[in-house]
Structures are given as structure tokens and as C-alpha cells.
Amino acid sequence: MSLDDLQSGCVIRYPFLWGRESDHGETEGRKSRPVAVGVRLARPRGEDVLLLFPITSQAPSAERFAMEIPEMEKRRAGLDVMLRLWIILDEFIQDIVGQSFYLEPGPPLGRFSKAFFLPLMKKFIARRADARGINRQR
């Protein structure tokens, strides 16, 4: 994967560390899963920060900030259209492009459309104070 491919809406595989796992002392994600690159924040020296949001097949509880992914968006993102999938927006990982131990080579799985993804990011920004982030920056 070219590091330039890591843009908002892009879906990649990543060993996501859930907050509940971190609370129990775990430091590594248990498995590689699809995640959406929510935001790429440019830095002057090229060490851009990524906010990564997990995608799961487990239905989130009603109090979670999550959105079920429509079939067309699953196709665009290279996800299994036969599964019900959700993007979780109240948990995220912060990582640095070019310094991450976790970003694996390989092409992105796909990309969400702007019409689907940008409104989600606007809602995330409005509710960011309630979201839980894990920082994987060195």
C-alpha cells in the first residue's frame, strides 16, 4: 500500500485494539480487522496522523455511536456484502503514517463514498468528546 492511499474513507486491515481490551492490560489488537480511515491530519514533516474506526459484524448496543453499513457501501469498501456490518464511531485508534508498527503493506480493501462517509465524520467531530481514542503514536 502506498502511504498516499491512506485517505479519509479508505478501508484497510488493521489490528484494532478495543478500549475494553486496553482496560484489561492488552497492548495489541487480537486480530486484523477492517477499519475505516476517518481522518488524515497532515503534519509539516510528513508524519500524518490517522484516526481509524473499527468495522464489526457484532451488532453494537443501542447506546453506542455506530452506523450500519449499507450494501452498496460494503461493495465500494471491499467488505462482505452477505454480513451485517457496522462502523463504530465512539472508539478510534490514532496512529502515525510512516512510523506505525501496525499498518501493513497491501492495497486498501476499498473506499466508502463521500456521500456516506462525510456525514459520519461530521457527526463524529460533533461528538468527539464522548469518543474513546487509543493513541499508538510513539
C-alpha positions as CSV (number, residue, x, y, z in Angstrom):
1,M,0.0,0.0,0.0
2,S,1.3,3.4,-0.8
3,L,1.1,5.7,2.2
4,D,-0.7,8.2,0.0
5,D,-3.6,5.7,-0.3
6,L,-4.4,6.3,3.3
7,Q,-7.1,8.9,2.9
8,S,-10.5,9.6,4.5
9,G,-13.0,6.9,3.7
10,C,-10.4,4.3,2.7
11,V,-10.9,0.8,4.3
12,I,-7.8,-1.2,5.3
13,R,-7.0,-4.1,7.5
14,Y,-5.5,-3.2,10.9
15,P,-5.1,-4.9,14.3
16,F,-7.6,-2.7,16.2
17,L,-7.2,-2.6,20.0
18,W,-10.6,-2.1,21.6
19,G,-10.9,0.1,24.7
20,R,-12.2,-2.9,26.8
21,E,-9.1,-4.9,25.8
22,S,-6.8,-1.9,26.7
23,D,-8.6,-1.7,30.0
24,H,-7.5,-5.3,30.8
25,G,-3.9,-4.5,30.1
26,E,-3.7,-5.7,26.5
27,T,-1.5,-3.7,24.2
28,E,-2.1,-5.4,20.8
29,G,-5.2,-5.9,18.8
30,R,-6.4,-9.6,18.9
31,K,-6.9,-9.8,15.1
32,S,-6.6,-7.8,12.0
33,R,-10.0,-6.3,11.0
34,P,-11.3,-3.9,8.5
35,V,-11.1,-0.3,9.7
36,A,-12.0,3.0,8.0
37,V,-9.5,5.8,7.8
38,G,-11.7,8.5,9.3
39,V,-9.4,11.5,9.2
40,R,-5.8,12.1,8.0
41,L,-4.3,15.1,9.7
42,A,-1.3,16.5,7.8
43,R,1.8,17.4,9.7
44,P,4.6,19.6,8.5
45,R,7.3,16.8,8.5
46,G,5.0,14.3,6.7
47,E,4.2,12.2,9.8
48,D,0.5,12.5,9.2
49,V,-1.9,11.3,12.0
50,L,-4.6,8.9,11.1
51,L,-7.9,8.3,13.1
52,L,-9.0,4.7,12.4
53,F,-12.5,3.4,13.1
54,P,-13.3,-0.3,13.5
55,I,-15.8,-2.2,11.4
56,T,-17.5,-5.1,13.1
57,S,-20.1,-7.8,12.4
58,Q,-21.3,-7.8,16.0
59,A,-24.3,-5.6,16.4
60,P,-23.5,-2.7,18.8
61,S,-25.7,-1.9,21.8
62,A,-28.2,0.9,21.4
63,E,-26.1,3.4,23.4
64,R,-23.1,3.0,21.1
65,F,-22.4,5.6,18.4
66,A,-22.4,3.3,15.4
67,M,-23.8,3.1,11.9
68,E,-24.8,0.0,10.0
69,I,-23.1,-0.1,6.6
70,P,-25.5,-0.3,3.6
71,E,-24.9,-3.0,1.0
72,M,-23.7,-0.6,-1.7
73,E,-21.1,0.9,0.7
74,K,-19.9,-2.6,1.7
75,R,-19.3,-3.3,-2.0
76,R,-17.4,0.0,-2.5
77,A,-15.3,-0.7,0.6
78,G,-14.5,-4.3,-0.4
79,L,-16.4,-5.7,2.5
80,D,-18.5,-8.9,2.7
81,V,-22.0,-7.9,1.4
82,M,-23.5,-11.0,3.0
83,L,-22.7,-9.9,6.5
84,R,-24.4,-7.2,8.5
85,L,-21.6,-4.7,9.3
86,W,-21.3,-1.6,11.5
87,I,-18.7,1.1,11.7
88,I,-18.1,2.1,15.3
89,L,-17.6,5.8,15.8
90,D,-17.2,6.1,19.6
91,E,-13.9,4.3,19.6
92,F,-10.9,5.0,17.4
93,I,-7.1,4.5,17.2
94,Q,-4.7,7.3,16.5
95,D,-1.6,6.2,14.6
96,I,1.2,7.9,12.5
97,V,1.7,7.2,8.9
98,G,5.3,6.1,8.3
99,Q,6.0,5.3,11.9
100,S,3.3,2.7,12.6
101,F,4.2,-0.8,13.5
102,Y,0.7,-1.8,12.6
103,L,0.0,-0.5,9.1
104,E,0.6,-3.5,6.9
105,P,1.6,-3.4,3.2
106,G,-1.1,-4.1,0.7
107,P,-3.7,-2.2,-1.2
108,P,-6.8,-0.8,0.5
109,L,-9.8,-3.1,0.5
110,G,-11.9,-0.3,-0.9
111,R,-13.3,3.1,-0.1
112,F,-16.6,4.5,1.2
113,S,-18.4,7.1,-0.9
114,K,-18.2,10.7,0.3
115,A,-22.0,10.8,0.4
116,F,-22.0,8.1,3.1
117,F,-18.8,8.8,5.0
118,L,-18.5,12.6,5.3
119,P,-21.8,13.0,7.2
120,L,-20.5,10.3,9.6
121,M,-17.2,12.2,10.2
122,K,-19.2,15.4,10.8
123,K,-21.2,13.6,13.5
124,F,-18.0,12.2,14.9
125,I,-16.5,15.7,15.2
126,A,-19.6,17.0,16.9
127,R,-19.4,14.1,19.4
128,R,-15.6,13.6,19.7
129,A,-15.5,14.5,23.4
130,D,-17.6,11.4,24.1
131,A,-15.4,9.1,21.9
132,R,-12.6,6.9,23.3
133,G,-9.3,7.1,21.5
134,I,-6.2,4.9,21.9
135,N,-3.1,6.6,20.8
136,R,-0.5,4.5,19.1
137,Q,1.9,7.3,18.4
138,R,5.4,6.8,19.5
